[in-house]
Amino acid sequence: MNILIIDDNKSARQVERNVLAQLGHTSVEEAADGQDGLSKATATRPDLILCGWTMPHMGGLEFVRAFRQHNTTTPIIMVTIEKDKAKVVEAIKAGVNNYIVKPFTPDLLSQRISETIARKAA
Amino acid sequence: MITTADTRALSPAQHDRLRRIIHERTGVRLRVFARDEMAERLRPRLDALGLDDFDQYATFLSIGPHQRDELEGAMDALGVTESSFFHDADQLRAIEQRVLPGLLTDCAPVRRVRVWCAGCGTGQEAYTLAMLVNRALGPRAAGWHVDVLGTDLNTRALDTAVQGEYPAGEARHIPAPWRELAAVHGQACTPTADIAACVNFEHHHLGDRLGAKRFARWDLIVCRRVLPLFDDAMQARVVAMFADQLNPGGVLVLGRGDQVPAAYTLLQPLSPDGTLGYALPGAHSRMVAKAA
């Protein structure tokens, strides 16, 4: 499974990459903001996208809205410190499939990935 | 063309999805809600959250840090947590006259009676049971330990139950003989301090058999609201759990029309239609008083 991580924080990307590696996912691409994410998503056609919220140039929400213009099927998990109800609603309206609040445990990320993939398959 | 009205309708697929989510998360199978009724009851939740349609609402119930809280909001909106004082007063009167005398006689040596109100919603039924037992004991009540526990899976409903303060209008549901056991002050109706002191509330899911064991055993279990919300398999598990948690000779009371599954012969009906409850055979010689 190809996974694209979009986050402007290199350490955050590394943490997610490490957790994904523990879960057996080694085909992982990284992007540093929403614009970079759109380019890499087009080029690499990931099976799953983990996306941060606040980033320069193009934030996570803008990325999801732009990506959903031409792709409605690839699952997107928002990974963020934003936990307000209104933020979750915004993310759902933009088109995310799942939502993880940082900090998270490897188990939680694993669970969210599994349920996201299972929902897509259903 | 899709209109606003269309996007806020509840499609059959969305209806199934919402019922599936609620069933998976709570064990409650909402077969009693028709699609139109569910849509009408849940639409205010969409408005409150600012969501555009029921697909988004189903997603909100499934992801993010607020899913559990909103699940409770949905259950509230669907009326699953609704309760009232002396619901089906005729059934309660029959239980007071024909079941409680024997039950209290059996409990007299220890002067303690334990009552579990399972699926108590906002708590009125638990207070009702305390009132019922209090009046049945009469002057003996002061020397007895009456222990009523209301449980529900909905923490919002339990908050209301613990507070024990209801709109004054709810007092009208309390029949005259018991009315003195609740007080109306201004806009609020509250059980008296003696009644409130008998009643506690705890969070519990009726699918949690191990969790029920921590409550120990009960002389009377009353579950009159929620059983029809469960599917057949869940109903059978819940009834088996109730039987496990009854003291020998204890009585299980279900809602009028709810039945213990026929295959479950351990519990014996105290009346042909089960309205008076089902007794667990045991050391006690519980006799149902003949109607006068």
Contacts between the chains, C-beta under 8 A, distances in Angstrom:
chain1	res1	chain2	res2	distance
A	83	B	65	4.9
A	85	B	49	6.9
A	85	B	66	5.2
A	86	B	50	7.3
A	88	B	60	6.7
A	88	B	63	7.5
A	88	B	64	4.0
A	88	B	65	7.1
A	88	B	66	6.0
A	89	B	49	5.6
A	89	B	50	5.5
A	89	B	51	6.1
A	89	B	56	7.8
A	89	B	60	6.8
A	91	B	64	7.7
A	92	B	51	7.2
A	92	B	56	5.2
A	92	B	59	5.0
A	92	B	60	5.8
A	92	B	63	7.4
A	92	B	64	7.8
A	93	B	51	7.3
A	93	B	52	6.6
A	93	B	56	6.3
A	96	B	63	7.6
A	97	B	59	7.7
A	97	B	63	7.4
A	98	B	63	4.9
A	99	B	63	4.6
A	99	B	64	4.0
A	99	B	65	7.5
A	101	B	64	7.8
A	101	B	65	5.2
A	119	B	62	7.9
